[in-house]
Amino acid sequence: MYPVTSTLLSKHLVSTTGESTKVSQFKTTVSESPKHRLAPEDTETAQKVALIASFLDPRHKHLKFTEDGVWNAVKDKVGELLSSLPENTDIAEEEPGTSEARGPPAKQERSDKDSAVATLFGDEYYTDATTSLQTELVKYTQDECIPPYEDPLAWWKVNESRYRKLSRLVKAYLCIPATSVPAERVFSAAGLIVNRLHTRLLPDHVDMLIFLNKNK
């Protein structure tokens, strides 16, 4: 939403020489609302889901439509989200009842991670979680943006192993949002059909008219 709207404001809704007064007034009027609602130059917008999603999109992660201060604020916010991620969600949860169906677990060979020395020192002795998070975030920001016509989800599918923590945020922020718009449009169509001039319509006829209206 932010990249598309900002591009419209910076390129397509800018008044140019030689155009009519009506066109210039139209561009100015249309530009006022998105500028007020999006506020791309306000650092407080870093808290918005849409801007975080733009940062996690490899096509727009540099946020060229905003100022450096906003980009840094969004980056810091993503860093906070990474730090707050639980550590045990990398392993997929097993569905209830599947353990019984599979039978007893197979005996596994003892690995180096199960050794007494590894147990004594712990995983945090070998890896610094904070450093790894920051390194992952820096590497992501330093990578080049992919072309706008490429699929960001396909890119993340290929690079998920490189950015394990960030990929978990992507699954939350770049998922398909639920919407009630189609249902609201049905209610609007029903309100136009069932009015004071059509009060004697039978329910079956109303259903048929709504069906025809939405499937024509």
Rosetta blueprint (number, residue, H / E / L):
1 M L
2 Y H
3 P H
4 V H
5 T H
6 S H
7 T H
8 L H
9 L H
10 S H
11 K H
12 H H
13 L L
14 V L
15 S L
16 T L
17 T L
18 G L
19 E L
20 S L
21 T H
22 K H
23 V H
24 S H
25 Q H
26 F H
27 K H
28 T H
29 T H
30 V H
31 S H
32 E H
33 S H
34 P H
35 K H
36 H H
37 R H
38 L H
39 A L
40 P L
41 E L
42 D L
43 T H
44 E H
45 T H
46 A H
47 Q H
48 K L
49 V H
50 A H
51 L H
52 I H
53 A H
54 S H
55 F H
56 L H
57 D L
58 P L
59 R L
60 H L
61 K L
62 H L
63 L L
64 K L
65 F L
66 T L
67 E L
68 D H
69 G H
70 V H
71 W H
72 N H
73 A H
74 V H
75 K H
76 D H
77 K H
78 V H
79 G H
80 E H
81 L H
82 L H
83 S H
84 S L
85 L L
86 P L
87 E L
88 N L
89 T L
90 D L
91 I L
92 A L
93 E L
94 E L
95 E L
96 P L
97 G L
98 T H
99 S H
100 E H
101 A H
102 R H
103 G L
104 P L
105 P L
106 A L
107 K L
108 Q L
109 E L
110 R L
111 S L
112 D H
113 K H
114 D H
115 S L
116 A H
117 V H
118 A H
119 T H
120 L H
121 F H
122 G L
123 D H
124 E H
125 Y H
126 Y L
127 T L
128 D L
129 A H
130 T H
131 T H
132 S H
133 L H
134 Q H
135 T H
136 E H
137 L H
138 V H
139 K H
140 Y H
141 T H
142 Q H
143 D L
144 E L
145 C L
146 I L
147 P L
148 P L
149 Y L
150 E L
151 D L
152 P H
153 L H
154 A H
155 W H
156 W H
157 K H
158 V H
159 N H
160 E L
161 S L
162 R L
163 Y L
164 R H
165 K H
166 L H
167 S H
168 R H
169 L H
170 V H
171 K H
172 A H
173 Y H
174 L L
175 C L
176 I L
177 P L
178 A L
179 T L
180 S L
181 V H
182 P H
183 A H
184 E H
185 R H
186 V H
187 F H
188 S H
189 A H
190 A H
191 G H
192 L H
193 I H
194 V L
195 N L
196 R L
197 L L
198 H L
199 T L
200 R L
201 L L
202 L L
203 P H
204 D H
205 H H
206 V H
207 D H
208 M H
209 L H
210 I H
211 F H
212 L H
213 N H
214 K H
215 N L
216 K L
